[in-house]
Amino acid sequence: MNNFVSPDLYPAAPEIFLLAMACGILLIDLFLTQSRRWITAALTHATLIGCALITIFTFNDQVVLTFSNMFVDDALSDVLKLLVYGSVAVMLVYTRGYLRDRGLDKGEFYLLVLFATLGMMVMISAAHFLTLYLGLELLSLSLYALVALDRDSPRATEAAMKYFVLGALASGLLLYGMSMLYGATGTLEIGGVAQALYHGSAVGTVMIFGLVFVVAGIAFKLGAVPFHMWIPDVYHGAPTAITLFIGSAPKLAAFAMAMRLLVYGMFDLAEQWQTMLMIMAVLSIAVGNLAAIAQTNIKRMLAYSAISHMGFMLLGLMSGVAGERPDPSMVVNAYSSAFYYTVAYVLMSLGSFGVILLLSRVGYEAENLEDFKGLNKRSPWFAFIMMVLMFSMAGVPFFVGFFAKFSVLLAAIGAGYLWVAIVAVMFSLVGAFYYLRIVKLMYFDAPTDAAPIVASMDMRVLLSVNGLAVALLGIFPQGIMALCTQTLMRSL
């Protein structure tokens, strides 16, 4: 006990604040009637704003390790956490009306969202296998419960069961891989693994086996082929509000997990994991785009779209190593393009599911492609917003999705993977079909539903800002790209 060193709690201040607030909201919510549920929602938003302010005010240019080198506070963690707070806050605004109409506007929803956010924050700041796994499990268990939030829906319950079983399998693979890495290096610290590899003291064969299992765990969280089976069923089965959550902020945490484990921890094994990522990237882009064409349900279509988008993100990650002595600026450029792609995808995903929620009303789910017929006649503005989002996802110039794809493809070509870039472009052209089909339905087909679109003013304003951001960040992409590059340069 005499050797115990009190940890520096300052770098973990946002996590401590969020946990304290979540516990407080849990108690307060017990005494609230359904008519006063807005108090829980307001406190949840206040918690996210408080976390953002603490993260900004505790920002440090230096990389700070605490809790016996298990928790790291650096530029990457701070920026990713701010993006997570923002996407969760937007999600809460988009989903409030939908949940209220279906009797799902409960305290449990807000608490599970907060605990999932805490899990993401711990994942983002993990410098140790144990903290990474704790964050991942906190996030995963919260998501399983959220998918099953609508207990009267057999589809939601089935989706939650599938997600739980496959998620448990993926967690087991990841844990097994981490145990192998521990056996090969003798340390659970991500930095310690990197040191062991650098000095050549790691057991080679065991290390490679561990790497394979770890990559499988990362691929599951990203939803990359061949670990993508859960995505279409969970996206389709979960209430649309929960699908929106799963399709946005957790992608940022999964990107952080991939960066921490592969780039920060096992950069000296890059040639091995680069090949694995390349195979998964090409398969994800191919399978995602081809399977999406056959979908009549827009949530399933966007699920397969997510698989192809994560394939593009993996293209950026795998392009960070080229040759024996990679150029540092090229390495940073490749990883910042993957970072930029993840941010762009989250922005587009929030907007797309936001429009689906906008069209849904009491007793009616706008889930099928036919539900978008004639949207231009019902609401020209939101038809325009959806068109911007679909064009961006398809990679049409000059939207944020185009520059995200362009930067990733440039990184792949710079790393000598011209054929991979060509394959990705070919399948992107195939994928453009199902995005443009929605635009065609909105603008050229007669509406099947003449009901007015009813939504709160804050949702309408935020959805408009979301759509315009996708357009404007495509015209002026330099700011976000510079932020991603500077963040990684200060963290690598």
Backbone torsions as a table, in degrees:
resi	resn	phi	psi	omega
1	MET	NA	-26.9	-178.5
2	ASN	-65.4	-22.8	-177.1
3	ASN	-88.0	-1.7	-176.8
4	PHE	-68.1	127.7	177.8
5	VAL	-107.3	123.5	179.9
6	SER	-64.7	125.7	-176.9
7	PRO	-70.5	153.4	175.2
8	ASP	-79.5	111.7	-176.6
9	LEU	-82.1	-12.8	-174.5
10	TYR	-56.8	-48.2	-179.5
11	PRO	-63.6	-24.9	-178.9
12	ALA	-97.9	16.3	-177.4
13	ALA	-57.0	-42.6	179.6
14	PRO	-61.3	-41.3	-179.8
15	GLU	-65.4	-41.6	-179.8
16	ILE	-64.9	-42.3	178.9
17	PHE	-63.0	-44.8	-178.4
18	LEU	-63.7	-43.0	179.9
19	LEU	-63.6	-42.7	179.2
20	ALA	-63.4	-42.9	179.8
21	MET	-66.8	-40.2	179.3
22	ALA	-61.1	-42.0	178.2
23	CYS	-65.1	-39.9	177.7
24	GLY	-64.7	-44.7	179.7
25	ILE	-63.5	-37.1	177.8
26	LEU	-57.8	-43.6	179.9
27	LEU	-72.0	-43.5	-178.3
28	ILE	-62.9	-40.6	-175.8
29	ASP	-63.3	-26.7	179.2
30	LEU	-60.8	-28.3	-174.4
31	PHE	-101.5	7.3	-177.5
32	LEU	-100.0	138.6	172.4
33	THR	-82.2	168.5	-178.3
34	GLN	-60.7	-33.7	-179.4
35	SER	-68.9	-18.3	179.8
36	ARG	-105.9	18.2	-178.1
37	ARG	-64.4	-19.4	178.9
38	TRP	-60.2	-25.5	179.1
39	ILE	-65.0	-42.3	177.7
40	THR	-61.9	-43.9	179.4
41	ALA	-62.4	-43.4	-179.7
42	ALA	-64.0	-41.3	179.0
43	LEU	-66.1	-35.4	177.6
44	THR	-64.6	-45.1	176.4
45	HIS	-62.1	-41.6	179.4
46	ALA	-62.1	-37.1	177.8
47	THR	-62.3	-45.1	-179.7
48	LEU	-65.3	-39.5	178.0
49	ILE	-65.3	-42.4	177.7
50	GLY	-61.0	-43.0	177.5
51	CYS	-61.1	-41.6	-179.6
52	ALA	-63.8	-43.8	-180.0
53	LEU	-64.2	-42.5	178.9
54	ILE	-63.3	-43.0	179.7
55	THR	-61.4	-40.5	-179.9
56	ILE	-68.1	-46.2	-175.6
57	PHE	-74.3	-20.9	177.7
58	THR	-98.9	12.0	-178.8
59	PHE	-61.4	134.6	-177.7
60	ASN	-135.9	131.4	179.2
61	ASP	-64.9	-25.2	-177.1
62	GLN	-85.0	157.2	173.6
63	VAL	-86.0	117.4	-176.0
64	VAL	-111.7	126.1	176.7
65	LEU	-108.0	141.1	177.8
66	THR	-145.6	-179.5	-175.9
67	PHE	52.4	53.8	179.5
68	SER	55.4	46.1	178.6
69	ASN	62.6	27.1	179.5
70	MET	-97.6	-16.4	-173.0
71	PHE	-133.2	130.8	-177.3
72	VAL	-119.8	140.7	174.1
73	ASP	-120.9	107.4	178.6
74	ASP	-137.2	-177.4	-176.6
75	ALA	-61.3	-39.9	-179.4
76	LEU	-61.6	-45.2	-178.7
77	SER	-65.1	-41.7	-178.6
78	ASP	-63.9	-46.0	-178.2
79	VAL	-67.1	-43.5	179.6
80	LEU	-64.0	-38.5	178.7
81	LYS	-64.5	-42.2	178.5
82	LEU	-61.4	-39.9	177.9
83	LEU	-65.8	-37.9	178.1
84	VAL	-64.2	-46.8	178.9
85	TYR	-57.4	-45.8	-178.0
86	GLY	-61.4	-47.9	-177.6
87	SER	-67.5	-35.6	178.0
88	VAL	-68.0	-40.9	179.0
89	ALA	-63.3	-42.2	177.7
90	VAL	-63.1	-43.5	178.7
91	MET	-58.1	-41.8	-178.9
92	LEU	-64.0	-37.3	178.3
93	VAL	-68.3	-45.3	-178.6
94	TYR	-62.2	-36.1	-169.8
95	THR	-91.8	-11.5	-171.1
96	ARG	-59.0	-48.7	-179.5
97	GLY	-64.8	-42.0	-179.9
98	TYR	-60.2	-47.1	-178.8
99	LEU	-66.8	-39.5	-179.4
100	ARG	-63.9	-41.3	-179.2
101	ASP	-64.7	-26.3	-175.7
102	ARG	-106.0	9.2	178.6
103	GLY	69.7	22.3	-179.4
104	LEU	-103.9	4.8	-178.3
105	ASP	-79.8	71.6	-173.9
106	LYS	-112.4	162.5	177.4
107	GLY	-61.0	-32.7	-179.6
108	GLU	-58.9	-38.4	-179.3
109	PHE	-59.1	-50.2	-176.8
110	TYR	-65.9	-37.7	179.9
111	LEU	-68.7	-42.2	178.6
112	LEU	-64.7	-37.4	176.6
113	VAL	-63.1	-42.9	179.8
114	LEU	-65.2	-41.9	179.3
115	PHE	-69.1	-35.0	174.5
116	ALA	-63.2	-40.8	177.9
117	THR	-63.3	-40.8	177.0
118	LEU	-61.8	-41.6	176.9
119	GLY	-59.9	-42.0	178.2
120	MET	-63.5	-41.7	-179.2
121	MET	-63.4	-41.3	179.0
122	VAL	-66.7	-40.3	177.0
123	MET	-60.4	-44.0	-176.7
124	ILE	-64.1	-35.1	-177.5
125	SER	-98.4	11.0	-176.2
126	ALA	-71.7	129.9	174.7
127	ALA	-120.5	17.0	-171.8
128	HIS	-152.7	145.3	-179.1
129	PHE	-58.8	-35.7	-176.6
130	LEU	-66.7	-47.8	179.9
131	THR	-66.3	-37.2	178.4
132	LEU	-61.4	-44.6	-178.2
133	TYR	-69.1	-38.4	177.4
134	LEU	-62.2	-45.2	178.2
135	GLY	-62.6	-43.2	-179.4
136	LEU	-62.3	-43.9	-178.8
137	GLU	-69.4	-37.5	177.3
138	LEU	-62.6	-43.3	177.0
139	LEU	-64.0	-49.5	-174.8
140	SER	-62.8	-46.6	-178.4
141	LEU	-64.0	-36.9	177.3
142	SER	-64.8	-41.3	-179.7
143	LEU	-67.5	-39.6	177.7
144	TYR	-57.1	-45.8	-178.6
145	ALA	-66.6	-38.2	-179.9
146	LEU	-65.3	-39.8	179.8
147	VAL	-60.7	-36.7	-179.3
148	ALA	-91.1	16.8	-175.5
149	LEU	-58.9	-40.1	177.8
150	ASP	-84.3	88.8	-172.0
151	ARG	-67.9	-20.9	-179.0
152	ASP	-84.6	-4.8	-178.0
153	SER	-97.9	113.1	178.4
154	PRO	-60.7	-34.2	-178.5
155	ARG	-65.6	-41.7	-179.8
156	ALA	-67.9	-40.1	179.8
157	THR	-65.0	-41.5	178.5
158	GLU	-64.2	-43.2	179.4
159	ALA	-61.7	-40.7	179.9
160	ALA	-64.5	-40.3	179.0
161	MET	-64.4	-45.5	178.1
162	LYS	-60.3	-45.0	-178.9
163	TYR	-62.2	-43.0	-178.6
164	PHE	-64.1	-47.7	-177.3
165	VAL	-64.6	-48.0	-179.5
166	LEU	-69.1	-35.8	177.7
167	GLY	-65.4	-39.6	177.8
168	ALA	-64.3	-39.5	177.9
169	LEU	-62.8	-44.7	179.6
170	ALA	-65.3	-40.1	177.6
171	SER	-62.1	-39.0	177.6
172	GLY	-63.7	-42.0	177.6
173	LEU	-61.1	-45.5	-178.8
174	LEU	-63.6	-44.1	-179.1
175	LEU	-64.6	-39.9	178.4
176	TYR	-64.1	-42.1	177.7
177	GLY	-62.6	-42.3	178.5
178	MET	-64.0	-38.3	179.2
179	SER	-65.2	-35.7	176.8
180	MET	-67.3	-41.5	178.3
181	LEU	-63.3	-37.8	176.9
182	TYR	-64.6	-42.5	178.7
183	GLY	-64.0	-34.2	-177.3
184	ALA	-79.7	-29.9	-173.5
185	THR	-114.8	-21.3	-179.5
186	GLY	78.8	15.9	179.4
187	THR	-144.2	150.9	175.8
188	LEU	-102.6	-5.8	178.9
189	GLU	-77.4	135.1	-180.0
190	ILE	-62.9	-40.4	176.8
191	GLY	-65.2	-36.0	178.4
192	GLY	-65.7	-37.5	176.5
193	VAL	-63.1	-43.3	178.6
194	ALA	-61.4	-42.0	178.7
195	GLN	-63.8	-43.6	179.9
196	ALA	-61.8	-40.0	178.5
197	LEU	-68.2	-41.1	-178.7
198	TYR	-62.4	-40.2	-178.1
199	HIS	-88.1	0.1	176.7
200	GLY	71.5	23.6	-177.6
201	SER	-96.9	2.5	-179.7
202	ALA	-84.8	147.1	177.7
203	VAL	-77.2	114.8	-169.0
204	GLY	-57.2	-56.4	-173.8
205	THR	-63.8	-45.0	179.5
206	VAL	-62.5	-38.4	-179.7
207	MET	-61.3	-44.4	-178.8
208	ILE	-65.7	-42.3	177.7
209	PHE	-61.0	-44.0	178.0
210	GLY	-61.4	-40.9	179.6
211	LEU	-60.0	-42.5	-179.4
212	VAL	-59.4	-45.4	-179.1
213	PHE	-68.3	-37.5	178.9
214	VAL	-65.5	-43.5	178.5
215	VAL	-62.1	-36.6	177.8
216	ALA	-63.1	-42.1	178.3
217	GLY	-63.7	-42.3	178.7
218	ILE	-64.4	-43.7	-178.3
219	ALA	-61.2	-36.3	178.6
220	PHE	-64.6	-45.5	-178.7
221	LYS	-64.1	-33.9	178.7
222	LEU	-79.9	-23.1	-176.4
223	GLY	80.1	35.6	179.6
224	ALA	-89.4	147.4	176.7
225	VAL	-63.5	137.5	7.4
226	PRO	-95.9	21.6	-179.0
227	PHE	-108.6	36.2	-172.8
228	HIS	-102.8	-0.3	-167.6
229	MET	-57.9	-31.0	-175.6
230	TRP	-74.7	-26.9	-169.3
231	ILE	-61.7	-54.2	-177.7
232	PRO	-60.7	-42.0	-178.2
233	ASP	-68.1	-40.7	-179.4
234	VAL	-71.0	-43.6	178.0
235	TYR	-59.5	-41.3	-176.8
236	HIS	-74.7	-42.7	-173.3
237	GLY	-77.4	-34.6	-177.2
238	ALA	-70.5	151.3	170.9
239	PRO	-54.6	144.4	-174.1
240	THR	-54.8	-34.3	178.9
241	ALA	-61.3	-39.4	-179.7
242	ILE	-75.0	-36.2	176.4
243	THR	-59.1	-41.0	177.3
244	LEU	-58.5	-43.1	-179.3
245	PHE	-66.0	-46.8	-178.3
246	ILE	-62.9	-34.3	-176.2
247	GLY	-84.4	3.9	-176.8
248	SER	-121.4	-94.6	-171.4
249	ALA	-54.1	-40.9	-179.3
250	PRO	-59.8	-22.0	177.2
251	LYS	-65.2	-34.4	177.8
252	LEU	-66.3	-41.0	178.8
253	ALA	-67.2	-38.3	178.8
254	ALA	-65.7	-36.6	175.9
255	PHE	-63.4	-43.6	178.8
256	ALA	-61.7	-40.6	179.0
257	MET	-61.8	-44.5	178.6
258	ALA	-63.3	-42.1	179.7
259	MET	-64.7	-46.6	-177.8
260	ARG	-61.9	-48.3	-174.5
261	LEU	-75.2	-49.1	-172.6
262	LEU	-83.6	-48.2	-174.7
263	VAL	-82.3	-48.4	-177.8
264	TYR	-76.8	-35.3	-173.6
265	GLY	-95.5	-39.4	-171.6
266	MET	-129.2	42.5	-179.8
267	PHE	-63.8	-31.1	-179.5
268	ASP	-74.1	-9.4	173.3
269	LEU	-104.4	20.5	-172.7
270	ALA	-57.2	-37.0	-178.7
271	GLU	-60.5	-35.5	-179.8
272	GLN	-74.0	-50.4	-177.3
273	TRP	-75.3	-20.9	176.5
274	GLN	-62.1	-43.6	179.6
275	THR	-63.5	-42.2	179.0
276	MET	-62.9	-44.8	-179.8
277	LEU	-64.2	-36.8	-179.1
278	MET	-63.2	-45.1	179.7
279	ILE	-62.5	-45.5	-179.2
280	MET	-65.6	-38.2	-179.5
281	ALA	-63.5	-48.5	-178.4
282	VAL	-64.2	-44.5	179.9
283	LEU	-64.9	-40.0	-179.5
284	SER	-64.2	-44.9	-179.9
285	ILE	-64.0	-40.8	-178.5
286	ALA	-69.5	-55.1	-176.4
287	VAL	-64.0	-44.5	-178.2
288	GLY	-59.2	-48.3	-177.1
289	ASN	-71.1	-39.2	-178.5
290	LEU	-70.9	-42.4	-178.1
291	ALA	-69.4	-31.2	-177.4
292	ALA	-65.6	-29.1	-178.0
293	ILE	-60.9	-35.4	-174.5
294	ALA	-82.2	-4.2	-173.2
295	GLN	-82.6	139.5	172.9
296	THR	-106.6	-14.0	177.5
297	ASN	-95.9	125.5	-173.4
298	ILE	-67.9	-29.2	178.2
299	LYS	-68.5	-39.2	176.4
300	ARG	-68.4	-37.8	178.1
301	MET	-61.2	-44.4	179.3
302	LEU	-70.4	-24.3	176.1
303	ALA	-67.3	-47.8	177.8
304	TYR	-67.6	-32.5	174.9
305	SER	-61.7	-40.7	179.0
306	ALA	-61.6	-38.2	179.2
307	ILE	-62.0	-44.8	-179.8
308	SER	-67.6	-36.9	178.8
309	HIS	-65.8	-39.0	177.4
310	MET	-67.7	-28.2	172.9
311	GLY	-61.9	-42.3	177.2
312	PHE	-64.0	-40.0	178.8
313	MET	-62.0	-40.1	177.9
314	LEU	-64.8	-29.6	175.4
315	LEU	-58.4	-43.2	178.6
316	GLY	-64.6	-43.4	-179.4
317	LEU	-63.4	-39.3	-176.1
318	MET	-78.0	-14.1	-176.6
319	SER	-88.0	2.9	-176.9
320	GLY	-78.1	-4.9	-179.2
321	VAL	-130.1	126.4	177.5
322	ALA	-146.7	120.0	178.3
323	GLY	77.6	-175.8	-177.0
324	GLU	-71.1	-41.6	-178.1
325	ARG	-123.3	85.6	-178.4
326	PRO	-65.4	143.6	177.4
327	ASP	-70.0	124.3	-177.2
328	PRO	-55.1	-38.8	-178.6
329	SER	-66.9	-34.7	178.6
330	MET	-69.7	-36.7	178.3
331	VAL	-62.4	-49.9	-180.0
332	VAL	-62.4	-39.8	-179.5
333	ASN	-62.2	-41.4	-179.9
334	ALA	-65.4	-46.5	-178.8
335	TYR	-70.3	-33.4	178.0
336	SER	-70.5	-29.7	176.5
337	SER	-68.2	-37.4	176.2
338	ALA	-66.0	-40.3	177.9
339	PHE	-61.8	-48.8	-179.9
340	TYR	-60.0	-40.8	-179.3
341	TYR	-63.8	-42.3	179.9
342	THR	-62.1	-44.7	179.5
343	VAL	-62.5	-45.0	-179.5
344	ALA	-62.7	-41.6	-179.3
345	TYR	-64.2	-43.2	-179.9
346	VAL	-60.8	-41.6	178.7
347	LEU	-62.3	-44.0	-179.5
348	MET	-69.8	-38.6	-179.6
349	SER	-65.1	-43.4	177.3
350	LEU	-57.4	-46.4	-178.5
351	GLY	-65.6	-44.2	-176.6
352	SER	-63.4	-47.7	178.8
353	PHE	-70.8	-27.4	175.7
354	GLY	-61.9	-40.1	178.4
355	VAL	-67.6	-38.8	177.3
356	ILE	-60.8	-42.9	178.0
357	LEU	-65.4	-35.6	179.7
358	LEU	-61.9	-39.6	-177.3
359	LEU	-80.8	-17.4	178.6
360	SER	-77.8	149.6	176.8
361	ARG	-147.0	-174.5	-176.7
362	VAL	-58.2	123.3	177.2
363	GLY	74.3	10.4	-176.7
364	TYR	-142.5	123.2	177.6
365	GLU	-106.6	120.9	178.0
366	ALA	-84.6	75.7	-173.8
367	GLU	-107.1	-22.6	-175.5
368	ASN	-94.4	156.5	-179.4
369	LEU	-61.4	-33.8	-179.6
370	GLU	-60.5	-25.4	-178.5
371	ASP	-67.0	-14.7	179.6
372	PHE	-94.2	-1.1	-179.6
373	LYS	-60.0	131.7	174.4
374	GLY	65.6	21.9	-178.7
375	LEU	-60.6	-29.6	179.9
376	ASN	-62.1	-33.2	179.2
377	LYS	-76.4	-30.0	-178.8
378	ARG	-82.0	-39.7	-179.5
379	SER	-155.4	91.1	-177.5
380	PRO	-56.6	-35.5	-176.6
381	TRP	-67.1	-48.2	-177.3
382	PHE	-75.6	-23.4	170.6
383	ALA	-65.4	-40.0	177.3
384	PHE	-64.2	-43.1	178.9
385	ILE	-60.4	-45.5	179.6
386	MET	-64.7	-36.6	178.2
387	MET	-63.6	-43.1	177.6
388	VAL	-59.2	-44.9	-178.8
389	LEU	-64.9	-41.9	180.0
390	MET	-68.3	-41.1	176.7
391	PHE	-61.4	-41.1	-179.7
392	SER	-64.8	-44.6	178.8
393	MET	-63.4	-34.5	179.5
394	ALA	-73.9	-16.1	-179.8
395	GLY	86.5	28.7	178.7
396	VAL	-78.9	134.2	174.7
397	PRO	-67.8	146.8	-1.0
398	PHE	-117.1	79.1	177.1
399	PHE	-118.2	167.4	-173.0
400	VAL	-61.0	-32.9	179.5
401	GLY	-64.5	-33.0	178.8
402	PHE	-65.8	-46.8	-178.2
403	PHE	-70.4	-30.2	176.2
404	ALA	-64.5	-47.3	178.1
405	LYS	-64.4	-43.1	-177.3
406	PHE	-60.9	-44.3	-178.6
407	SER	-66.8	-37.7	178.8
408	VAL	-67.9	-42.7	-179.8
409	LEU	-65.8	-39.2	176.3
410	LEU	-60.7	-41.5	178.7
411	ALA	-63.1	-41.6	179.7
412	ALA	-65.4	-42.0	178.6
413	ILE	-65.9	-40.9	178.7
414	GLY	-62.3	-29.0	179.5
415	ALA	-86.8	1.3	176.9
416	GLY	91.7	17.9	-179.0
417	TYR	-108.9	58.1	-177.9
418	LEU	-62.1	-41.6	-177.3
419	TRP	-64.9	-35.8	177.8
420	VAL	-65.1	-42.4	178.7
421	ALA	-61.9	-41.3	-179.8
422	ILE	-64.2	-44.1	178.3
423	VAL	-60.9	-43.8	-179.5
424	ALA	-61.3	-42.1	179.6
425	VAL	-65.5	-41.9	-180.0
426	MET	-60.6	-45.1	-179.6
427	PHE	-72.9	-25.5	174.6
428	SER	-65.8	-36.8	177.0
429	LEU	-65.1	-38.9	175.8
430	VAL	-62.8	-44.2	-178.0
431	GLY	-65.4	-26.4	-179.4
432	ALA	-59.7	-27.2	-177.7
433	PHE	-57.9	-50.5	-173.2
434	TYR	-75.2	-22.5	173.7
435	TYR	-74.2	-44.2	-178.3
436	LEU	-69.4	-24.3	177.4
437	ARG	-61.4	-37.9	179.2
438	ILE	-67.0	-39.9	177.5
439	VAL	-62.1	-41.9	178.4
440	LYS	-61.6	-44.5	179.5
441	LEU	-62.0	-40.2	-177.3
442	MET	-69.4	-37.6	-170.1
443	TYR	-102.6	-23.9	-172.4
444	PHE	-117.7	-6.7	179.6
445	ASP	-105.7	154.0	178.5
446	ALA	-76.3	141.9	-178.9
447	PRO	-67.8	139.2	176.3
448	THR	-93.8	-12.2	-177.4
449	ASP	-132.9	120.9	-177.6
450	ALA	-100.3	6.4	-177.4
451	ALA	-63.8	139.1	179.5
452	PRO	-67.2	151.3	179.2
453	ILE	-86.2	117.5	-177.2
454	VAL	-111.0	124.1	177.8
455	ALA	-156.4	155.5	-180.0
456	SER	-68.9	156.0	-177.2
457	MET	-62.8	-39.8	-178.1
458	ASP	-64.7	-34.9	178.3
459	MET	-69.2	-42.7	179.8
460	ARG	-60.9	-43.3	-179.1
461	VAL	-66.9	-46.5	-177.2
462	LEU	-65.8	-39.3	178.5
463	LEU	-66.1	-36.9	176.7
464	SER	-64.9	-44.6	178.2
465	VAL	-62.4	-41.2	178.8
466	ASN	-58.3	-48.7	-179.9
467	GLY	-65.0	-42.6	179.6
468	LEU	-67.3	-33.3	177.4
469	ALA	-63.0	-39.2	177.7
470	VAL	-61.4	-39.5	179.0
471	ALA	-72.5	-48.2	-174.9
472	LEU	-70.3	-36.9	178.9
473	LEU	-70.8	-17.3	172.8
474	GLY	-76.9	-34.8	179.0
475	ILE	-78.1	-35.5	179.5
476	PHE	-123.3	72.2	-175.9
477	PRO	-80.4	-8.1	-171.2
478	GLN	-60.9	-37.4	-175.7
479	GLY	-62.0	-51.3	-179.0
480	ILE	-66.6	-40.2	-179.2
481	MET	-63.4	-42.5	178.9
482	ALA	-65.1	-38.6	178.0
483	LEU	-61.5	-46.1	-179.9
484	CYS	-62.0	-43.9	-177.6
485	THR	-65.8	-48.3	-179.1
486	GLN	-62.7	-39.9	179.4
487	THR	-60.0	-46.6	-178.2
488	LEU	-70.7	-36.3	178.8
489	MET	-63.7	-31.6	179.4
490	ARG	-84.1	-10.7	-175.5
491	SER	-109.7	-28.2	-176.4
492	LEU	-72.1	NA	NA
